[in-house]
């Protein structure tokens, strides 16, 4: 397995693979890998010949006062895990390589980025869609793999790829969780022991809400109120949002119908965690 730092070298490797008739699977990350990331590599390995993982902490998607400088980084450990999971190439560019002096081009997806994390983190998705567009252009994958934990991001990127006629599949894989239900995230390392314990209320509230829906509840206001009250039972939890939206336009719905995303963002101390489930009701 190789670690590549520059765009030109990566493109040469992809060109050689293409000339040999190989397909390319791509997993974009910000590094500090956990089993959730590795599950994406395993899934990519099933359907593709050349597996590329990108590791790039993208400054464009961090707002003022967010954790860009503190975001955990460990390329050596990431490389060892990625190799074990079947990765062929790691693309780990510098900020200067991705955004050279004078850089002035950005990608915006409208409507789908107005709510949820888009409302809480202005400019965040502009940074995500810009860097992923660049990565798609550099890697030219056949398939790109994202986790459902970042559901709004994945849905936005799927919409972007369709709207811009990008010649690839954007595949959304199930959230990988700790044994106690907490969605795996690089930011979980920020939590104190007490915050970590209380953070399990996020998945617990979602799973209980899912059970209510299975038992016939369809009123989104009642489901939202239930999740909110459950989370507020933990004293360290500070809710950013609890929302129930459709998975096409990410718009609020009055009743649970069709494929529906139930998403939340909650702070424990300085750490902002997100989680979600997707339910489907005919």
C-alpha positions as CSV (number, residue, x, y, z in Angstrom):
1,X,0.0,0.0,0.0
2,X,1.2,3.5,-0.9
3,X,0.6,6.9,0.6
4,X,0.5,9.5,-2.1
5,X,0.7,13.2,-1.3
6,X,0.3,14.9,-4.7
7,X,-2.5,14.9,-7.3
8,X,-0.3,14.2,-10.3
9,X,1.1,10.9,-8.9
10,X,-2.4,9.7,-7.8
11,X,-3.7,10.4,-11.3
12,X,-0.9,8.3,-12.8
13,X,-1.8,5.4,-10.6
14,X,-5.5,5.7,-11.5
15,X,-4.7,5.9,-15.2
16,X,-2.6,2.8,-15.1
17,X,-5.4,1.0,-13.3
18,X,-7.9,2.1,-15.9
19,X,-5.7,1.0,-18.8
20,X,-5.6,-2.5,-17.1
21,X,-9.4,-2.5,-17.1
22,X,-9.7,-2.1,-13.3
23,X,-12.6,-0.5,-11.4
24,X,-11.9,2.1,-8.7
25,X,-13.6,2.3,-5.3
26,X,-13.2,5.4,-3.2
27,X,-13.6,6.2,0.5
28,X,-13.2,9.9,1.4
29,X,-12.4,10.6,5.0
30,X,-10.8,13.1,7.3
31,X,-8.7,10.3,8.9
32,X,-8.4,9.1,12.5
33,X,-10.0,5.9,11.3
34,X,-12.4,3.8,13.3
35,X,-14.4,0.7,12.4
36,X,-17.0,2.7,10.7
37,X,-14.4,3.9,8.1
38,X,-13.0,0.4,7.8
39,X,-16.4,-1.0,7.1
40,X,-16.6,1.3,4.1
41,X,-13.2,0.0,2.9
42,X,-14.4,-3.6,3.3
43,X,-17.5,-2.8,1.3
44,X,-15.5,-1.1,-1.4
45,X,-13.2,-4.2,-1.6
46,X,-16.2,-6.4,-2.5
47,X,-17.0,-4.6,-5.8
48,X,-13.8,-2.8,-7.0
49,X,-10.3,-3.7,-8.1
50,X,-8.4,-0.6,-6.9
51,X,-9.3,0.8,-3.5
52,X,-8.4,4.4,-2.7
53,X,-8.8,6.1,0.7
54,X,-8.4,9.8,1.0
55,X,-7.3,11.4,4.3
56,X,-7.7,15.2,4.3
57,X,-8.9,17.4,7.2
58,X,-10.7,19.9,5.0
59,X,-10.4,23.5,6.4
60,X,-13.3,24.7,4.2
61,X,-15.9,22.7,6.1
62,X,-14.9,24.1,9.6
63,X,-16.5,27.3,10.8
64,X,-15.0,29.9,13.1
65,X,-14.4,28.5,16.6
66,X,-14.8,24.9,15.4
67,X,-12.2,22.2,16.0
68,X,-10.1,22.3,12.8
69,X,-6.8,22.7,14.6
70,X,-7.7,20.1,17.3
71,X,-9.3,17.6,15.0
72,X,-7.4,14.3,15.7
73,X,-4.8,13.2,13.2
74,X,-2.7,10.0,13.1
75,X,-1.6,9.1,9.6
76,X,0.7,6.3,10.7
77,X,-2.0,4.5,12.6
78,X,-4.5,5.2,9.8
79,X,-2.2,3.6,7.2
80,X,-1.8,0.5,9.3
81,X,-5.6,0.0,9.7
82,X,-6.3,0.9,6.1
83,X,-3.8,-1.6,4.8
84,X,-5.3,-4.3,7.0
85,X,-8.8,-3.5,5.6
86,X,-7.7,-3.9,2.0
87,X,-6.8,-0.4,0.9
88,X,-4.4,-0.1,-2.0
89,X,-3.7,3.7,-2.0
90,X,-4.0,6.5,0.5
91,X,-4.3,10.0,-0.9
92,X,-3.2,12.4,1.9
93,X,-2.7,15.8,0.3
94,X,-1.7,19.0,2.0
95,X,-4.0,22.0,2.2
96,X,-1.7,23.8,-0.3
97,X,-2.0,20.9,-2.8
98,X,-5.9,21.0,-2.6
99,X,-6.2,24.8,-2.4
100,X,-3.3,26.5,-4.0
101,X,-2.8,30.2,-3.7
102,X,-5.5,32.1,-5.5
103,X,-8.1,29.3,-5.2
104,X,-11.5,30.8,-5.9
105,X,-14.0,28.1,-7.0
106,X,-16.7,26.5,-4.8
107,X,-19.6,24.1,-5.2
108,X,-23.0,24.8,-3.6
109,X,-26.0,22.4,-3.4
110,X,-29.1,24.5,-2.7
111,X,-32.2,23.6,-0.6
112,X,-30.9,20.3,0.9
113,X,-28.2,22.3,2.8
114,X,-30.6,24.8,4.4
115,X,-31.7,22.8,7.4
116,X,-30.2,20.4,10.1
117,X,-26.4,20.8,10.1
118,X,-26.6,23.3,7.3
119,X,-28.5,25.7,9.5
120,X,-26.3,25.1,12.5
121,X,-23.0,25.3,10.6
122,X,-23.2,28.0,7.9
123,X,-20.8,27.3,5.1
124,X,-20.1,23.7,6.2
125,X,-21.7,22.0,3.3
126,X,-20.2,24.4,0.8
127,X,-16.8,23.2,2.1
128,X,-17.9,19.5,1.9
129,X,-19.3,19.7,-1.6
130,X,-16.3,21.6,-2.9
131,X,-13.7,19.2,-1.6
132,X,-15.6,16.1,-2.6
133,X,-16.1,17.5,-6.1
134,X,-12.4,18.0,-6.3
135,X,-11.7,14.5,-4.9
136,X,-14.1,12.9,-7.4
137,X,-12.4,14.8,-10.2
138,X,-9.0,13.6,-9.0
139,X,-9.8,10.0,-8.2
140,X,-12.5,9.4,-10.9
141,X,-14.0,6.5,-9.0
142,X,-16.7,4.1,-10.2
143,X,-18.1,4.0,-6.7
144,X,-17.8,6.2,-3.7
145,X,-18.7,5.0,-0.2
146,X,-20.2,7.1,2.7
147,X,-21.6,6.3,6.1
148,X,-25.2,6.9,7.0
149,X,-24.0,8.5,10.3
150,X,-23.4,11.6,8.2
151,X,-26.8,11.2,6.5
152,X,-27.4,14.8,5.4
153,X,-23.9,14.9,4.0
154,X,-24.4,11.7,2.1
155,X,-27.8,12.8,0.7
156,X,-26.3,16.1,-0.4
157,X,-23.4,14.4,-2.1
158,X,-25.7,12.0,-3.9
159,X,-27.8,14.9,-5.1
160,X,-24.7,16.8,-6.2
161,X,-23.4,13.8,-8.2
162,X,-26.8,13.4,-10.0
163,X,-27.3,17.0,-10.7
164,X,-23.7,17.5,-12.1
165,X,-23.9,14.2,-14.1
166,X,-20.9,12.8,-12.3
167,X,-20.1,9.3,-13.7
168,X,-20.1,7.4,-10.5
169,X,-22.3,5.7,-7.8
170,X,-22.6,7.4,-4.4
171,X,-23.3,4.5,-2.0
172,X,-24.6,5.1,1.6
173,X,-23.7,2.4,4.0
174,X,-25.2,1.7,7.5
175,X,-24.0,3.5,10.6
176,X,-21.5,1.4,12.6
177,X,-22.0,1.7,16.4
178,X,-20.2,0.9,19.6
179,X,-21.6,-2.0,21.7
180,X,-23.6,0.5,23.7
181,X,-25.2,2.0,20.6
182,X,-23.2,5.2,20.3
183,X,-22.5,6.0,16.6
184,X,-18.8,5.7,15.9
185,X,-17.1,9.1,15.3
186,X,-13.6,10.5,15.5
187,X,-15.1,13.2,17.8
188,X,-16.1,10.6,20.4
189,X,-12.5,10.8,21.7
190,X,-13.3,14.4,23.0
191,X,-15.9,13.1,25.4
192,X,-15.2,12.9,29.1
193,X,-16.2,9.5,30.8
194,X,-19.4,11.1,32.1
195,X,-20.2,12.7,28.8
196,X,-19.5,9.4,27.0
197,X,-21.9,7.6,29.2
198,X,-24.7,10.1,28.8
199,X,-24.2,10.3,25.0
200,X,-25.7,6.9,24.6
201,X,-29.1,8.6,25.0
202,X,-28.9,9.6,21.4
203,X,-29.1,6.2,19.9
204,X,-31.5,5.1,22.6
205,X,-33.9,7.8,21.9
206,X,-33.8,7.0,18.1
207,X,-34.3,3.3,18.6
208,X,-37.2,3.9,21.0
209,X,-38.8,6.3,18.4
210,X,-38.4,3.7,15.7
211,X,-40.2,1.2,17.9
212,X,-43.1,3.7,18.3
213,X,-43.3,4.1,14.6
214,X,-43.3,0.3,14.2
215,X,-46.3,0.3,16.6
216,X,-48.2,2.7,14.5
217,X,-47.2,6.3,15.6
218,X,-47.1,8.6,12.5
219,X,-47.3,12.1,14.0
220,X,-43.8,13.7,13.6
221,X,-44.5,16.3,16.4
222,X,-45.1,13.5,18.9
223,X,-42.0,11.6,17.8
224,X,-39.9,14.8,18.0
225,X,-41.3,15.6,21.4
226,X,-40.5,12.1,22.7
227,X,-36.9,12.2,21.4
228,X,-36.4,15.7,22.8
229,X,-37.7,14.8,26.3
230,X,-35.6,11.6,26.3
231,X,-32.4,13.5,25.5
232,X,-33.2,16.2,28.0
233,X,-33.3,13.6,30.7
234,X,-29.5,13.6,30.6
235,X,-28.2,16.8,32.3
236,X,-25.1,17.2,30.1
237,X,-27.0,17.1,26.8
238,X,-27.6,20.4,25.0
239,X,-29.8,19.9,21.9
240,X,-28.9,21.6,18.7
241,X,-31.8,20.1,16.7
242,X,-34.1,17.1,16.5
243,X,-35.7,16.9,13.0
244,X,-37.8,14.6,10.9
245,X,-37.4,15.1,7.2
246,X,-37.9,13.3,3.9
247,X,-34.8,11.8,2.2
248,X,-35.2,13.5,-1.1
249,X,-35.3,17.3,-0.4
250,X,-34.6,17.1,3.4
251,X,-37.8,19.0,4.1
252,X,-39.8,18.7,7.4
253,X,-42.8,16.3,7.2
254,X,-45.9,16.3,9.3
255,X,-46.4,12.6,9.2
256,X,-44.1,9.6,8.9
257,X,-44.6,8.4,5.3
258,X,-42.4,6.8,2.8
259,X,-38.6,7.0,3.5
260,X,-38.0,9.4,6.4
261,X,-34.9,10.6,8.1
262,X,-34.9,11.2,11.9
263,X,-31.8,13.2,12.7
264,X,-30.4,15.0,15.7
265,X,-27.4,17.0,16.8
266,X,-26.5,17.3,20.5
267,X,-23.6,18.9,22.4
268,X,-22.0,17.3,25.4
269,X,-19.6,19.9,26.7
270,X,-17.7,21.2,23.7
271,X,-18.4,18.1,21.6
272,X,-21.1,18.2,19.0
273,X,-22.4,14.7,18.1
274,X,-24.9,13.7,15.3
275,X,-26.9,10.6,14.9
276,X,-29.9,9.4,12.8
277,X,-32.0,6.6,11.6
278,X,-33.9,6.1,8.4
279,X,-37.4,4.6,8.6
280,X,-39.6,3.5,5.7
281,X,-43.4,3.3,6.1
282,X,-45.7,2.4,3.2
